[in-house]
Each structure stands twice: as structure tokens, then as C-alpha cells.
Amino acid sequence: MPLAHDPSRYDEHLTLKVPVTLWLVLAFLLRHLLLLGITFLPTTGAEITALRDLIRPEYLIADLLALPVALVAARRRPEAPNWMRSLWPLGRPLLTTSALLYLALLAWRLATAGEPLITAIDEAVLLSTLLNLAVIAYLWRSGLARDVFREFPGRG
């Protein structure tokens, strides 16, 4: 059977590896959880205060949708449990929902902020919005991402 992608994209089980771009998408969608985790590292404290200010608890809900997909991506092996095999094909919809939920929460925050949108939308908000839209476009336009979520290593 001919390979659909470059041979370097496959692992020893002839299953597509999770591409670097998808790992970056997962890190981006988990950014609030990652920032929260960093705040528990032992430091002097001043730099942690700045990080804590970046974390808005309501956005953690969106991150929690992406978390199981990241866990399964890290554990894609032939001996993986059945729940991982069942969850993996749902990865693209879950990651998309995570990005859309973040955008909905952001829109709600902006709508209820009580200030004009021209002042409520700064560079960080605009960049975050555009990156979430780019994530959605990648997940649904990339043939490699589609194929990765179709495959899981067979049982050994």
C-alpha cells in the first residue's frame, strides 16, 4: 500500500506522527493551563505576578477541551487504552470547539466590559483572536492534520 505522505512523517508502526504544527496548536490551546502551571514553579515572585495577571479563569474551560487530545497525542501507542482510541478521531472537533469556545468567551467579556470596543480590543486580544482563527483553519484545511486524526497505532 503506497504511503499518502512523505515516509519521514510515519513512525515505526507506520502511523502518521503528530506533526510539529499540531503540537504548537495544542500548546496554544492549552496556554492558560500552561501559564497556570508555570505560576507554581519556585521563583522570586515578581515575574509570577505578571503571569498570573495573564490568566483569566473563565478561559481555562476552553483549555480543558483540548487537554484530553494533548494527553492522547502524547500517548499514541499500540498498547494505548480503548478510551484513547475512541477519543482520537474526535480530536479535530474537540480542538475546534476549544478555539470557538475561547472566542465566544472573549466576545462575551468584550460585550460586557462596559467600554467601547475600540478601547477594549488591544493588540493582545486581536492577536489571540487571529491565532484562534488560524488554528481552526489549520485543523480543517490541512490534509495532514485530517489524516493524523484518522490513524492510531494498531494493537501490537
Backbone as JSON, one array per atom type, in Angstrom:
{
  "sequence": "MPLAHDPSRYDEHLTLKVPVTLWLVLAFLLRHLLLLGITFLPTTGAEITALRDLIRPEYLIADLLALPVALVAARRRPEAPNWMRSLWPLGRPLLTTSALLYLALLAWRLATAGEPLITAIDEAVLLSTLLNLAVIAYLWRSGLARDVFREFPGRG",
  "N": [[0.85, -1.19, 0.0], [0.72, 2.15, -0.97], [2.22, 5.01, 0.62], [0.54, 7.85, 1.88], [1.73, 10.2, 2.57], [4.93, 11.83, 2.98], [7.55, 9.53, 3.73], [9.04, 10.13, 6.05], [7.24, 11.16, 7.81], [6.02, 9.16, 9.18], [5.83, 6.81, 11.89], [7.46, 4.07, 13.66], [5.42, 2.23, 13.64], [4.15, 2.54, 11.31], [2.32, 4.58, 11.35], [1.03, 7.83, 11.09], [2.99, 10.41, 12.48], [2.41, 12.78, 15.1], [2.38, 15.96, 13.87], [4.72, 18.74, 14.13], [3.44, 21.19, 13.88], [0.86, 20.61, 14.81], [1.46, 20.01, 17.46], [2.22, 22.57, 18.27], [-0.24, 23.87, 17.98], [-1.69, 22.52, 19.97], [-0.24, 23.35, 22.25], [-0.77, 26.08, 22.13], [-3.58, 26.11, 22.45], [-3.71, 25.21, 25.01], [-2.66, 27.19, 26.54], [-3.48, 28.77, 28.78], [-3.69, 26.92, 30.86], [-1.03, 26.05, 30.84], [0.3, 28.43, 31.54], [-0.8, 28.76, 34.08], [0.28, 26.51, 35.35], [3.0, 27.2, 35.26], [3.05, 29.25, 37.08], [3.24, 27.99, 39.48], [5.83, 27.21, 39.76], [8.96, 27.34, 41.52], [10.03, 30.54, 42.21], [11.19, 33.98, 42.4], [8.97, 35.57, 42.6], [8.11, 38.14, 41.59], [8.01, 38.04, 38.76], [6.12, 36.09, 38.46], [3.76, 37.24, 39.29], [3.14, 38.89, 37.13], [2.6, 36.92, 35.2], [0.39, 35.65, 36.37], [-1.5, 37.63, 36.09], [-2.12, 37.4, 33.43], [-3.73, 35.21, 33.23], [-6.97, 34.28, 32.89], [-9.55, 32.98, 34.63], [-11.97, 32.0, 33.43], [-11.27, 31.28, 30.87], [-9.95, 28.91, 31.14], [-11.76, 26.88, 30.87], [-12.07, 26.49, 28.12], [-9.52, 25.56, 27.56], [-9.59, 23.1, 28.85], [-11.04, 21.47, 27.15], [-9.22, 20.9, 25.15], [-7.24, 19.56, 26.49], [-7.57, 16.62, 26.93], [-7.09, 15.73, 24.3], [-4.44, 16.48, 23.89], [-3.23, 14.84, 25.8], [-3.79, 12.28, 24.77], [-2.45, 12.51, 22.33], [0.18, 12.53, 23.19], [0.4, 9.95, 24.1], [0.01, 8.09, 22.07], [0.17, 4.95, 21.23], [0.59, 1.47, 20.41], [-0.27, -0.03, 22.65], [-2.09, 1.58, 23.92], [-4.97, 2.53, 25.88], [-8.47, 1.68, 25.25], [-10.2, 3.93, 25.48], [-8.62, 6.03, 24.68], [-8.2, 5.44, 22.01], [-10.8, 5.73, 21.11], [-11.27, 8.42, 21.58], [-9.41, 9.81, 20.0], [-10.17, 10.1, 17.13], [-11.99, 12.14, 17.44], [-10.55, 14.36, 17.85], [-10.03, 16.66, 16.14], [-12.64, 17.96, 16.03], [-12.9, 18.47, 18.82], [-10.7, 20.16, 19.39], [-11.32, 22.28, 17.72], [-13.73, 23.11, 18.86], [-12.72, 23.95, 21.3], [-11.21, 26.21, 20.52], [-13.27, 27.78, 19.41], [-14.93, 28.1, 21.66], [-13.24, 29.58, 23.3], [-13.15, 31.95, 21.75], [-15.85, 32.68, 21.91], [-16.1, 33.14, 24.67], [-14.32, 35.24, 24.92], [-15.6, 37.16, 23.29], [-17.91, 37.51, 24.81], [-16.8, 38.6, 27.13], [-15.78, 41.01, 26.1], [-18.16, 42.19, 25.22], [-19.51, 42.63, 27.57], [-17.9, 44.3, 28.97], [-18.29, 46.99, 29.32], [-17.07, 49.08, 28.09], [-16.12, 50.97, 25.16], [-15.68, 49.1, 22.12], [-13.46, 49.82, 20.62], [-11.56, 50.58, 22.46], [-11.5, 48.37, 24.09], [-10.52, 46.3, 22.59], [-7.38, 45.38, 22.24], [-3.95, 44.97, 21.1], [-3.16, 42.41, 22.01], [-5.59, 41.05, 22.34], [-6.57, 41.11, 19.72], [-4.51, 39.68, 18.38], [-4.7, 37.18, 19.68], [-7.29, 36.44, 18.9], [-6.98, 36.25, 16.1], [-5.06, 34.19, 15.98], [-6.5, 32.04, 17.06], [-8.44, 31.76, 15.06], [-6.72, 31.05, 12.99], [-5.84, 28.58, 13.93], [-8.21, 27.06, 13.76], [-8.58, 27.14, 10.99], [-6.26, 25.76, 10.16], [-6.73, 23.21, 11.3], [-8.88, 22.28, 9.78], [-8.21, 22.65, 7.14], [-5.82, 21.41, 6.62], [-4.58, 18.59, 5.14], [-2.83, 16.76, 6.23], [-3.26, 17.03, 9.02], [-5.9, 16.13, 9.11], [-5.54, 13.45, 8.29], [-3.84, 12.5, 10.32], [-5.53, 12.45, 12.54], [-7.16, 10.44, 11.76], [-5.76, 8.13, 12.06], [-4.45, 5.65, 14.28], [-2.06, 3.93, 16.19], [-2.01, 0.44, 15.51], [-2.96, -2.41, 17.48], [-0.36, -4.19, 19.04]],
  "CA": [[0.0, 0.0, 0.0], [1.56, 3.36, -1.0], [2.03, 5.97, 1.7], [-0.11, 9.08, 1.42], [2.59, 11.32, 2.92], [6.36, 11.55, 2.98], [7.87, 8.46, 4.69], [9.57, 10.66, 7.31], [6.1, 11.55, 8.67], [5.48, 7.96, 9.8], [6.62, 6.23, 12.98], [7.84, 2.66, 13.48], [4.2, 1.44, 13.5], [3.59, 3.01, 10.05], [1.25, 5.5, 11.69], [1.49, 9.21, 11.0], [3.39, 11.07, 13.72], [1.77, 14.08, 15.34], [3.32, 16.95, 13.33], [5.12, 19.85, 14.99], [2.39, 22.22, 13.82], [-0.23, 20.2, 15.69], [1.96, 20.21, 18.84], [2.12, 24.01, 18.54], [-1.67, 24.14, 18.16], [-2.05, 22.03, 21.3], [0.36, 24.25, 23.25], [-1.51, 27.34, 22.09], [-4.91, 25.92, 23.02], [-3.54, 24.91, 26.44], [-1.81, 28.25, 27.07], [-3.88, 29.23, 30.11], [-3.27, 25.87, 31.78], [0.43, 26.08, 30.92], [0.66, 29.6, 32.35], [-1.17, 28.45, 35.46], [1.3, 25.58, 35.84], [4.25, 27.93, 35.44], [2.96, 30.09, 38.29], [3.56, 27.18, 40.66], [7.26, 26.95, 39.8], [9.63, 28.17, 42.53], [10.71, 31.73, 41.68], [11.22, 35.08, 43.37], [7.62, 36.05, 42.77], [7.74, 39.33, 40.81], [7.65, 37.66, 37.4], [4.93, 35.25, 38.55], [2.61, 38.15, 39.38], [2.81, 39.3, 35.75], [1.98, 35.78, 34.54], [-0.94, 35.43, 36.95], [-2.41, 38.63, 35.53], [-2.5, 36.96, 32.08], [-4.64, 34.07, 33.32], [-8.37, 34.58, 33.24], [-10.08, 31.65, 34.96], [-13.02, 31.52, 32.54], [-10.67, 30.7, 29.66], [-9.49, 27.56, 31.44], [-12.78, 25.95, 30.38], [-11.72, 26.18, 26.73], [-8.31, 24.74, 27.6], [-9.92, 21.75, 29.31], [-11.48, 20.68, 25.99], [-8.04, 20.5, 24.38], [-6.35, 18.76, 27.33], [-7.56, 15.18, 26.63], [-6.49, 15.5, 22.99], [-2.99, 16.56, 24.1], [-2.82, 13.63, 26.53], [-3.81, 11.16, 23.83], [-1.37, 12.72, 21.35], [1.45, 12.15, 23.83], [0.38, 8.53, 24.45], [-0.42, 7.27, 20.93], [0.99, 3.75, 21.13], [-0.26, 0.28, 20.22], [-0.83, -0.52, 23.91], [-2.96, 2.62, 24.5], [-6.31, 2.02, 26.23], [-9.56, 1.88, 24.28], [-10.78, 5.27, 25.54], [-7.76, 6.91, 23.86], [-8.51, 5.12, 20.61], [-12.13, 6.29, 20.82], [-11.21, 9.88, 21.64], [-8.53, 10.38, 18.99], [-10.85, 10.61, 15.93], [-12.76, 13.33, 17.8], [-9.57, 15.4, 18.16], [-10.26, 17.91, 15.4], [-13.81, 18.68, 16.56], [-12.66, 18.95, 20.19], [-9.8, 21.31, 19.33], [-12.09, 23.36, 17.11], [-14.65, 23.58, 19.89], [-11.91, 24.69, 22.27], [-10.91, 27.53, 19.95], [-14.53, 28.53, 19.28], [-15.38, 28.45, 23.0], [-12.41, 30.71, 23.72], [-13.62, 33.14, 21.03], [-17.16, 33.06, 22.46], [-15.85, 33.71, 26.0], [-13.7, 36.54, 24.68], [-16.64, 38.06, 22.8], [-18.77, 37.81, 25.95], [-16.07, 39.53, 28.0], [-15.74, 42.32, 25.44], [-19.51, 42.76, 25.15], [-19.96, 43.02, 28.92], [-16.84, 45.08, 29.63], [-18.77, 48.33, 29.61], [-16.25, 50.08, 27.43], [-16.23, 50.86, 23.69], [-14.84, 48.05, 21.54], [-12.21, 50.41, 20.12], [-10.59, 50.58, 23.56], [-11.45, 47.04, 24.7], [-9.73, 45.39, 21.74], [-5.99, 45.81, 22.09], [-3.15, 44.1, 20.23], [-3.17, 41.05, 22.52], [-6.91, 40.48, 22.03], [-6.61, 40.91, 18.28], [-3.6, 38.59, 18.05], [-5.3, 35.95, 20.18], [-8.43, 36.13, 18.03], [-6.46, 35.8, 14.8], [-4.41, 32.89, 16.15], [-7.55, 31.03, 17.21], [-9.0, 31.54, 13.73], [-5.7, 30.31, 12.23], [-5.88, 27.2, 14.43], [-9.38, 26.42, 13.16], [-8.29, 26.97, 9.56], [-5.28, 24.68, 10.03], [-7.33, 21.92, 11.62], [-9.84, 21.83, 8.78], [-7.66, 22.77, 5.78], [-4.63, 20.58, 6.48], [-4.79, 17.17, 4.87], [-2.02, 16.01, 7.18], [-3.98, 17.01, 10.3], [-7.06, 15.24, 8.93], [-5.07, 12.07, 8.25], [-3.29, 12.14, 11.63], [-6.64, 12.12, 13.42], [-7.79, 9.2, 11.27], [-4.9, 6.98, 12.35], [-3.98, 5.34, 15.63], [-1.28, 2.69, 16.04], [-2.74, -0.81, 15.75], [-2.52, -3.2, 18.64], [0.83, -5.0, 18.71]],
  "C": [[0.89, 1.24, 0.0], [1.21, 4.3, 0.15], [1.45, 7.26, 1.14], [0.76, 10.31, 1.66], [4.05, 10.88, 2.86], [6.68, 10.49, 4.04], [8.41, 8.97, 6.04], [8.46, 11.06, 8.29], [5.51, 10.36, 9.43], [6.42, 7.46, 10.9], [6.92, 4.76, 12.69], [6.63, 1.75, 13.32], [3.48, 1.76, 12.18], [2.31, 3.82, 10.26], [1.81, 6.91, 11.59], [1.84, 9.75, 12.38], [2.58, 12.36, 13.86], [2.76, 15.14, 14.86], [3.6, 18.09, 14.32], [4.04, 20.93, 15.02], [1.23, 21.87, 14.75], [0.19, 20.31, 17.16], [1.88, 21.69, 19.22], [0.67, 24.44, 18.76], [-2.1, 23.71, 19.56], [-1.49, 22.94, 22.4], [-0.4, 25.58, 23.3], [-2.88, 27.2, 22.75], [-4.86, 25.61, 24.52], [-2.79, 26.03, 27.16], [-2.19, 28.71, 28.47], [-3.51, 28.2, 31.18], [-1.75, 25.85, 31.95], [0.91, 27.27, 31.76], [0.34, 29.38, 33.82], [-0.15, 27.51, 36.08], [2.61, 26.27, 36.12], [4.22, 28.76, 36.72], [3.25, 29.31, 39.57], [5.04, 26.81, 40.75], [7.92, 27.84, 40.85], [10.42, 29.3, 41.88], [10.68, 32.81, 42.76], [9.85, 35.72, 43.55], [7.21, 37.22, 41.9], [7.28, 38.94, 39.4], [6.39, 36.79, 37.38], [3.67, 36.11, 38.63], [2.19, 38.59, 37.99], [2.13, 38.16, 35.0], [0.57, 35.53, 35.06], [-1.95, 36.43, 36.4], [-2.88, 38.25, 34.12], [-3.56, 35.87, 32.1], [-6.02, 34.55, 33.74], [-9.04, 33.23, 33.44], [-11.14, 31.13, 33.99], [-12.46, 30.89, 31.27], [-10.13, 29.3, 29.89], [-10.49, 26.51, 30.96], [-12.45, 25.53, 28.95], [-10.48, 25.3, 26.68], [-8.62, 23.3, 27.97], [-10.47, 20.87, 28.19], [-10.29, 20.15, 25.19], [-7.14, 19.54, 25.17], [-6.4, 17.26, 27.03], [-6.92, 14.86, 25.28], [-4.97, 15.53, 23.11], [-2.49, 15.31, 24.83], [-2.78, 12.42, 25.61], [-2.69, 11.29, 22.8], [-0.03, 12.28, 21.92], [1.54, 10.65, 24.09], [-0.1, 7.64, 23.31], [0.55, 6.12, 20.72], [0.06, 2.55, 20.92], [-0.92, -0.21, 21.51], [-1.74, 0.5, 24.6], [-4.34, 2.03, 24.81], [-7.37, 2.39, 25.19], [-10.13, 3.29, 24.31], [-9.95, 6.25, 24.72], [-8.04, 6.69, 22.38], [-9.85, 5.73, 20.19], [-12.1, 7.81, 20.75], [-10.44, 10.48, 20.47], [-9.25, 10.87, 17.73], [-11.7, 11.86, 16.18], [-11.85, 14.53, 18.06], [-9.82, 16.71, 17.44], [-11.5, 18.65, 15.88], [-13.6, 19.22, 17.97], [-11.76, 20.18, 20.19], [-10.5, 22.52, 18.72], [-13.06, 23.96, 18.11], [-13.92, 24.38, 20.95], [-11.62, 26.1, 21.77], [-12.18, 28.38, 19.84], [-15.07, 28.96, 20.65], [-14.55, 29.61, 23.54], [-12.89, 32.0, 23.06], [-14.97, 33.62, 21.57], [-16.99, 33.71, 23.84], [-15.22, 35.1, 25.87], [-14.73, 37.56, 24.21], [-17.58, 38.45, 23.94], [-18.09, 38.82, 26.87], [-16.03, 40.92, 27.4], [-17.11, 42.99, 25.42], [-19.99, 43.26, 26.51], [-18.95, 43.88, 29.65], [-17.29, 46.49, 29.98], [-17.9, 49.42, 29.04], [-16.38, 49.92, 25.92], [-15.26, 49.8, 23.16], [-13.49, 48.59, 21.07], [-11.14, 50.45, 21.22], [-10.45, 49.2, 24.19], [-10.59, 46.08, 23.9], [-8.34, 45.99, 21.57], [-5.25, 44.8, 21.22], [-3.19, 42.65, 20.69], [-4.48, 40.35, 22.19], [-7.01, 40.18, 20.54], [-5.72, 39.74, 17.85], [-4.17, 37.24, 18.49], [-6.47, 35.5, 19.3], [-7.94, 35.58, 16.69], [-5.79, 34.44, 14.9], [-5.43, 31.77, 16.34], [-8.21, 30.73, 15.87], [-8.01, 30.77, 12.85], [-5.67, 28.84, 12.65], [-7.05, 26.45, 13.78], [-9.14, 26.16, 11.67], [-7.3, 25.83, 9.35], [-5.94, 23.32, 10.25], [-8.23, 21.39, 10.51], [-9.33, 21.95, 7.35], [-6.47, 21.84, 5.55], [-5.0, 19.11, 6.26], [-4.01, 16.3, 5.83], [-2.72, 15.92, 8.54], [-5.18, 16.07, 10.22], [-6.62, 13.78, 9.0], [-4.51, 11.61, 9.6], [-4.42, 11.72, 12.57], [-7.43, 10.89, 12.95], [-7.01, 7.96, 11.69], [-4.58, 6.88, 13.84], [-3.21, 4.05, 15.51], [-2.13, 1.46, 16.37], [-2.18, -1.54, 16.95], [-1.39, -4.13, 18.2], [0.63, -6.4, 18.83]]
}
